[in-house]
């Protein structure tokens, strides 16, 4: 299995795309979030992933920098279904409130000739806290991260041999997530900025964390690999080296600070 980062930035970035990614195994792909627009389609094209091969999608929460790219995916899937150019069915998973928002938004913005495929071949599937599903052939458990802002879910996916990848969404880890995150082989965690620049970017006011915070959390949870995303972009040219330098002071495992379009083997 591998992860391809379509975007790595927070909501207001202009030097990279908003955070979203694809988990892939062979020819099966699982898209997580869509960023803030149809740039998700360009990013998929640039990575060599055919958007029509994506049959499973998960949306963590309803903020525009995660949701609007999904509306474009819904439009493309339904339009190509109508044209006979999209094979099979597709599933979009999210918590119940977000599924309702997706359904309402799609029917408000898209023509009926396309939205008629929603519920027939494009399935909007609500998932509950702790619910298990099979996604791209892997046991996947969705969970409520107990967000202080918009309701948000993360997920953990089995990598085999008792190992897991856990995505904590785009807010700091909370103790509620311990049963999913602890001892994960991979922990995906937001890092809004360097701790040394917290007075510049004010992550805590936005319910975000610093690289130092994420690294301390990963060390405490005993994870093997920490992947940092959802960052500011003012330091984009040196982000990788700066974030690695700060994170390695507090975490003894492997740290990854991917750029947009970067693929990492899991």
Residue pairs with C-beta under 8 A, 6 or more apart in sequence:
1 23
1 24
1 25
1 138
1 159
1 165
1 265
1 266
2 23
2 24
2 25
2 263
2 264
2 265
2 266
3 21
3 22
3 23
3 24
3 165
3 227
3 263
3 264
3 266
4 21
4 22
4 24
4 47
4 49
4 261
4 262
4 263
5 19
5 21
5 229
5 258
5 259
5 260
5 261
5 262
5 263
5 264
6 17
6 20
6 21
6 22
6 35
6 40
6 43
6 44
6 47
6 260
6 261
7 16
7 17
7 18
7 19
7 20
7 21
7 35
7 39
7 40
7 43
7 260
8 16
8 17
8 19
8 229
8 230
8 231
8 258
8 259
8 260
9 15
9 16
9 17
9 18
9 19
9 230
9 231
9 232
9 233
9 260
10 18
10 19
10 65
10 170
10 192
10 208
10 230
10 231
10 232
10 233
11 18
11 36
11 63
11 64
11 65
13 231
13 232
13 233
14 233
15 233
15 236
16 233
16 236
16 259
16 260
17 35
17 39
17 40
17 43
17 260
18 33
18 35
18 36
18 65
18 66
18 69
19 33
19 35
19 65
19 66
19 170
19 190
19 229
19 230
20 31
20 32
20 33
20 34
20 35
20 40
20 43
20 66
20 69
21 31
21 32
21 33
21 229
22 29
22 30
22 31
22 32
22 44
22 47
22 49
22 54
23 29
23 30
23 32
23 136
23 157
23 165
23 266
24 30
24 49
24 136
25 136
25 137
25 138
27 53
28 55
28 56
28 136
28 137
29 49
29 53
29 54
29 55
29 56
29 136
30 54
30 56
30 57
30 58
30 135
30 136
31 54
31 56
31 57
31 58
31 73
32 57
32 58
32 60
32 155
32 167
33 58
33 59
33 60
33 66
33 67
33 69
33 70
34 40
34 57
34 59
34 66
34 67
34 68
34 69
34 70
34 71
34 72
34 73
35 43
35 65
35 66
35 68
35 69
36 64
36 65
36 66
36 68
36 69
37 68
37 69
37 72
38 69
38 72
39 69
40 69
40 72
40 73
41 51
41 72
41 76
43 260
43 261
44 50
44 51
44 54
45 51
46 261
47 261
47 263
51 73
51 76
52 80
52 85
52 86
52 87
54 73
54 90
55 88
55 89
55 90
55 91
56 90
56 91
56 93
56 135
56 136
57 70
57 73
57 90
57 91
57 92
57 93
58 92
58 93
58 94
58 135
58 142
58 155
59 66
59 67
59 70
59 92
59 93
59 94
59 98
59 102
60 66
60 94
60 152
60 153
60 154
60 167
60 169
60 170
61 67
61 98
61 147
61 150
61 151
61 152
61 153
61 169
61 170
62 97
62 98
62 101
62 150
62 151
63 150
63 170
66 170
67 98
67 101
67 102
70 92
70 102
71 102
71 105
71 106
71 109
74 92
74 102
74 106
74 110
74 118
74 122
75 106
75 109
75 110
75 114
77 86
77 90
77 117
77 122
78 106
78 110
78 114
78 115
78 117
78 118
78 122
79 114
80 86
81 114
81 117
81 121
81 122
82 113
82 114
82 117
88 121
89 121
89 122
89 123
90 121
90 122
90 123
91 123
91 125
92 99
92 102
92 122
92 123
92 124
92 125
93 125
93 126
93 127
93 133
93 135
93 142
94 102
94 124
94 125
94 126
94 127
94 153
95 126
95 127
95 128
95 142
95 144
95 151
95 152
95 153
96 126
96 128
97 151
98 151
99 124
99 125
99 126
102 124
103 118
103 124
106 115
106 118
107 115
107 118
118 124
127 133
127 142
127 153
128 142
129 142
129 143
129 144
129 153
130 141
130 142
130 143
131 141
131 142
132 139
132 140
132 141
133 140
133 141
133 142
134 140
135 157
138 157
138 158
138 159
139 157
139 158
140 155
140 156
140 157
140 158
141 155
141 156
141 157
141 180
142 153
142 154
142 155
143 153
143 154
143 155
143 156
143 176
143 177
143 180
144 151
144 152
144 153
144 176
145 152
145 153
145 154
145 168
145 169
145 171
145 174
145 176
145 177
146 174
146 176
147 169
147 171
147 207
148 171
148 207
149 171
149 207
152 169
152 170
152 171
153 169
154 166
154 167
154 168
154 169
154 177
154 180
155 166
155 167
156 164
156 165
156 166
156 167
156 180
156 181
156 184
157 164
157 165
158 164
159 165
159 185
159 186
159 266
163 184
163 185
164 180
164 183
164 184
164 185
164 186
165 184
165 185
165 186
165 188
165 266
166 177
166 180
166 181
166 184
166 186
166 187
166 188
166 223
167 188
168 177
168 181
168 187
168 188
168 189
168 190
169 190
170 190
170 208
170 230
171 190
171 207
171 208
172 189
172 190
172 207
172 208
172 209
172 213
172 214
172 217
173 181
173 189
173 209
173 214
173 217
173 221
178 221
181 187
181 221
181 223
182 221
182 222
182 223
183 221
183 222
183 223
184 221
184 223
184 224
185 223
185 224
185 225
185 266
186 223
186 224
186 225
186 226
186 227
186 266
187 217
187 218
187 221
187 223
187 225
187 226
187 227
188 227
188 229
189 209
189 214
189 217
189 218
189 226
189 227
189 228
189 229
190 208
190 209
190 214
190 228
190 229
190 230
190 231
191 209
191 210
191 211
191 213
191 214
191 228
191 229
191 230
191 231
191 243
191 247
192 201
192 203
192 206
192 208
192 209
192 210
192 230
192 231
192 232
193 200
193 201
193 203
193 210
193 211
193 231
193 232
194 210
194 211
194 212
194 235
194 242
194 243
194 246
195 210
195 211
195 212
195 213
195 246
196 246
197 235
198 204
198 210
201 232
203 209
203 210
208 230
209 217
210 246
211 228
211 243
211 246
211 247
212 246
212 247
212 249
212 250
214 226
214 228
214 247
215 226
215 246
215 247
215 248
215 249
215 250
215 251
215 255
216 250
216 251
218 226
218 251
218 253
219 250
219 251
219 252
219 253
223 253
224 253
224 254
225 253
225 254
225 255
225 256
226 247
226 251
226 253
226 254
226 255
226 256
227 255
227 256
227 257
227 258
227 264
228 243
228 247
228 255
228 256
228 257
229 258
231 239
231 243
233 239
235 242
239 257
239 259
240 257
240 259
243 255
243 257
244 255
244 257
247 255
247 257
248 255
256 264
258 264
